[in-house]
Amino acid sequence: MIKHASSISDKIKALVKKRNAIILAHNYQRGEVQDIADYVGDSLGLSQNAAKSNAEVIVFCGVHFMAETASILCPDKIVLMPDLKAGCPMANMITAKSLRSLKDKHPEATTVCYVNTSAEVKAESDICCTSSNAVKVVESVKESEVIFVPDKYLAHYVSRKTTKKIISWNGFCPTHVKILPEHIEKQKILHPNAEVMVHPECTPPVIDLANKVLSTGGMCKYAKESTAREFIVGTESGILHRLRKENPNKKFYPITDLAICPNMKLNTLEKTLWSLQDMKHEIKVPQNIRLKAINAVDKMLEIS
């Protein structure tokens, strides 16, 4: 099995060089996919790295909205997904049509969309945000009312940090809602000296029990800088590979074995190889949508 994986990895590396490509892997990807990637990180950071590179081809090992974001930021590059079925259930919970309907009901509100949305939803939004800068983005808008889509739990977290009225959408991450307070309580009994890090997509009762509420990038940064030696990690389990790899002298415990996103695990070494071999599956955001969507992303980057 190890020899087989090594052989595939060697073929991928050869094709990366031949195609002038880079491989991007989200923090939730399989360990072997992270290991073959040129960059591992959160969705927006990966697309920003791609935009700065001289690569002609981007293989995005993540989910569909992430590849779209790369296409938005890198219109002159070919963006490939190893598996087209790798979608984001939360991103699919809102459409451009449903957002327009919500905006009609609240004409005075500014629309903030989480990066975990389709390009069409971004195009309908005033400004984009990530889980790490959501509070800062909401605070930056002039209006006192903010439509925040699609994650109601991230919206609730933001509402605790601002005086603005937050109008949320009934969306959520199916993986993060599986994390329950009792999971934390159990892990704290098993690991009493460990710090609890959770993602802001978690439910309010889970967030209330955490020492730190952080994005995936924030978790990786904090784990390196913290003097703590043990961590209970409340997000999708794929991030444990990176945390352990970057911090070999520290211990990381999954908050629950239920926190697995099946869509994130659809990408494999084999599919990454096939994607480069056959130059598929390409993700290309239409120019009329891209120009509107990049406006929302650029506004976010200006204040970040």
N, C-alpha and C positions, 0 to 999 in steps of 0.2 A: 504493500500500500504506500509506504514512504517512497519507495523507488518510483512508483507510478506517479505520485504527486510531483516528485522532483522532475520527472520527464516532462510532465505537462508544464510545469513552471519554466523549464528551459525553453520549451517551444513558445510559450507566451513572451518570454524575454526577447527571443529572436524576432518575433513578429512586432513587438513594441518598437524595436529598433528599425525594422524594415518599414513600418507604416508611419514612423515619426509620431508615435502615439504616447499617451500617458494613461495610466489606470488610476482611477479614483475609487476609494472604498470608504463607505460610511462606517462610523464607529460600531454599528450594529451588525456588520457583515460577518460571515464565517471567518474564523481565524486564518485559515489558509488563503482566503481571498485578501484579507488585510495584509498578509505577509508578502503577497505578490504586487501590491499596489505601490505606486509612486508617492501617493499622498493618502493619508487616513485622517478623517476628521468629521466635522459636522457638514451638513449639506451646503450651506452658503459658503463656508470657508473653502470647501473643495472646489466649488465653481470659481471662486476668486483666484485660487491657485492655478486653475486651468486657464483662466483669462490672461494671467501673467506669463504663462509658458509659451514656448515657440512650437508646441506640438500642433500637428494638423488634425489629429484624431484623439478624441476623448472616449475612453471606455468607462462609463459610470456604473459602478457596482453599488447600487442603492435602489431607490424606488422611483417611479415615473416622474413625480413632480421635481425630483432632484435633477434628473436628466434634462427636463424642460428648463430649469433654472440655468443649467450650464449652457443650453442653447440660447437662452435670453442674453447671457453675458458674453457668449462666444459665437456670434452669428457666422463668423468666417471659418469655424471649425466643424468637423463631422463629429457628432455626439452619438455614441452607440450604447445600447443597453443589452447586457447578456441575456436577459429574460424579460420579455414584454409583459409578462403576467405579474411582475413585481410592482404592484401598486400600493398606494397608501389608503387604507380604509377611511381615515379621518379626512384626508384631502378630498375623497370621493363623497363626503357627506354634505358638501356645498357645491353648487354650480353657479356660473355667472348669472343665469336667469334668476335663481333664488336670491342671490345677493342684490340684484337690481330691485327685486320686489321689496327686500328689507330696506334698501336705501330710499325707496319711494315713501316708506312709512316714517322715515326719520331724515327728512331733507336737510336738516341743519347739522347733522352729525358728520364727522370725519370717519372714513372707513379705513381701519387698520387690518391688514390681513397677515396672518402668520405665514411664514415661508412655506409651511406645509400645506400648500394649495396649488391648484392648477394654474397654468399661465393665463388662462381666461379669467380666473378669479382675480389674479394679480392685476390684470388689465382693467378690472372694474374697481380697483381699490385706489385710495389716495396715497397710501404709504405701506410698505411692507415691514415686518419685524421678525426677529428670531426669538427663541426662548430666553436668550441671554440679554437681549436689549429691549424686550417688549415694554417694560416699565418706562424706560428712557424714551422710547418712541411715542408712547401714549402721552407722556408728560410734555413732549415737544410740540404737540399740535395745539393750535390756538382755541379751537372749539371746546366747549365744556362737555359735549356729548361725543362718545366714540363708539362706532360699530366695530366690534372685534370678532373676527371669524378665523377659523371655524371652531376652535377648541374652547369649550365652555369652562374647562378647568384652568387652563392658562389664563383665560379672561378673568376668572374668579381670583386667581393669584394676583393679577395686575390690579384688580379692583381694590385689593387690600393695601396697595402701595400708592394709590392716587385718589384725589378728590373728584376726579372726573366721573361722569355717569357712563358706565360701561354697558353697552347693549350687546349681549352675547348671542351666539348661535348655538344650537343644540348639537354640537359635534364633540367628539372625544377620540382618544387613542384607545382602541380595544386592548392593547398590550398593557398600557399603564393603569387602566382601571382594574386590572386583575391584581394589582398590588394593594393589599389590605393592611389596615393598622395592626391586625394580629400577626401578620408576617414580620413586621418590625419588632413587635413585642417579643416574639419567639426568638428572633435573631439577637436581640439585645440580651436575652437571658443566656444564650449560647456564647455570645461575644460581648461581654459587659464593657470592655475597654474600646470597642470600635465606635467610630463616628458614623453617623447615618447621613448619607447623601441621597437625595431623591430629585427626580426631574419635575419641573413645574407642570407637566402634563398629568401628574398624579392628582388624586382627589384631595380635597381640603383636609380630611382627617389624617391622611398619610403625611401631608406637608407639615401638619402641626406637630408631628412626632420626630421630624428630621432636625439634624444639627445644621445641615446646609441644603439649600434648594438651588440646584445648578443645572445648566445645560450640559450636554455631553462634553463639549469642549471645556466648559467650566469645571466639570468633574476631573478631567484629565489634568488640567492645570492645578487645581486645588490638591489633588492627590500627590503631585510632585512637591508642592511647596509646604504642605502641612507637616507638622511634627508628629502627627498621629501615625501609628504603625499598622492600624487595622481599620477597615472601612466596610460598612454594610451598604451595598450599592442598589439603589432603587430606580432602575431603569432597565431597558432591554438588555438581556444577558450578554449580547455580543461585545459590549464595551469591556467586559472583564478581561478579554484577551489582550487588549491594548493596555489596560491598567496594569496587569501583571507583567507584561513585557517591558513596560517603561519604568516599573517600580518593583524590581525583583526582590527587594528586601522588605516589602510591605505585603500585607495580606488583604485580600478582597473577597467578600462573601456576597453571593447573590441574595437579594432580599427574598426571592421566591423563584422556584424553578418554572413557575407559570409565566414569567415575564419574557416570553419569546415571541417575536414577530415572525410568523411563517413567511410573509412576503419578503422580508429582509434576507431570509435564508434560501430563497430561490436561486440566487446567483451562486455559481460554483466555479471551480477552476476550469472544468471542462467547458462550461458555457462561456466563460471569459475567453478561452482559446478559440472556440468556434466563432464568437463574435468578431474577433480580430481576423480569423481566417477568411470568413465570408463577408466581412464588413457589414454586419447587420446586428441588431435592429436599429436603424437610425431614427433619432428623435429630432424633429425640426419644428420649431415654433414659427407659425406664419408671421411675416413681417408686420402686418397691421396690429396683431396682438402683441408681438414682441416689443414694439415701440411704446405701447401703453404700459405694458408690464414692467419694462426696464425703468420707466419713470418712477414707479412705486419703489422699486429696488434702490435706485439712485438716491431718492429722497432719504431712505433709511441710511444709506452709507454716508450721506452728508452729515447726519447727526451722530453717527457712530464713531 
